[in-house]
Each structure stands twice: as C-alpha cells, then as structure tokens.
C-alpha cells in the first residue's frame, strides 16, 4: 500500500499580532478524501509533534468532508498525536504533502526537518506536494546538488494578490509567491480563490483552499 506523509504547522499565532492561527482544516481533509478513496494510507506529522493548532476560521462543519473526517476516530487519533517530523523515516513514505493555513508561514520555511525529509522523499523518486500556504515548506529546500528544489519548476501557491485580499501582506514574515520566485520557481497565478493546480514532474502544488481536492487527485494519479 502506498503511503503519504501529511504535514501541518505547529505554530498557533500570527507573529507579533497575537492573532490565533494554525492549519486550515479543509486543505487537509479535502486532499485526504482523495487519498482514502484511492486506498492510499496516510500519516499526520507536524513540526513539534502532538496535537497541532487548527485555525478556528476553518472549522466549518457544514463542509461535508470536514465533518466526515472530524467524526472519524482514526483521523482524530492521528490528529491528536501527530508524528514529530524530526522522528520520521522518509523511507516509509511515497509522497509528502504540506497543508496550509497561515500558521505555516512562521515554522515551515526554516525547518531543518522539512528540508531533510522533503529532499530524501523527492530524491528517492517520491512525490512532493503542497497547497495554499503549504508551499512555504518548499521555499528553502535544497537538493543534494545544492540547487533549490523549486528552481526552474512550474508551481503555484497562495498569491500576493490573495494575501492582500485577506489583509495579511503586512502580517506574514514574507510573501510566499515572491520568495518562491526568488529561489527560481516559475510561479503561475490564477484568479483569486479559483481552483488552480500545477504539476511539474513529481511536484504538485495548489493555489488556495479551493485547490485541495484537485491536489489530492493529482497526487493519486502520480502514485498510480
């Protein structure tokens, strides 16, 4: 059985603002739904391990997929005790997927564990994927040859325009679209909030929460 490592933030506050944050629930659940339907196993990990913070604004249980997973005992068991990324053996996984939420902007980009596990999975022929702010994980990842993983790759992520629309341009520590471009990425932006996915070889990225299910579908295609 194929297995995916799904990674979420451990950061619960938007920098110096004190505004609570975390990961965005639907960015995880809408992708997981595609994995589970295809018979793909998954593990949940976070930077610090244990129970990760969830952005309260994403706790929408009118969203049937959110509710289905929230009521699932297996999902809750994994969510309440996520693996610490430092302790993960990359050989156990065929893909790594980074869910977003603003929290990731403060703990993904400079994580040595993300750098190591992502590089190892990618260089072992695995898939690297991320949605919305999740590509913050990819900003600084370097391959064994010293090149940034994103250098020369077609991808997408939460855009500068979307960051402005949610009035967070002056809150986040860096602009994700800009920083990815600074490290050689070929960033493709669609209209704000539209479902948009880019696939470049074994790299799969989605622009925003609306793209999460499509990212899951593309990962499943590559696994098959």
Helices and strands as residue ranges (DSSP letters): E 3-8, G 15-17, H 25-37, E 41-46, G 56-58, H 64-70, H 73-80, E 83-84, G 85-87, G 90-92, E 95-98, G 102-106, H 112-123, E 127-131, G 132-138, E 154-155, H 160-165, H 176-182, E 186-187, E 197-200, E 203-206, G 209-211, H 212-223
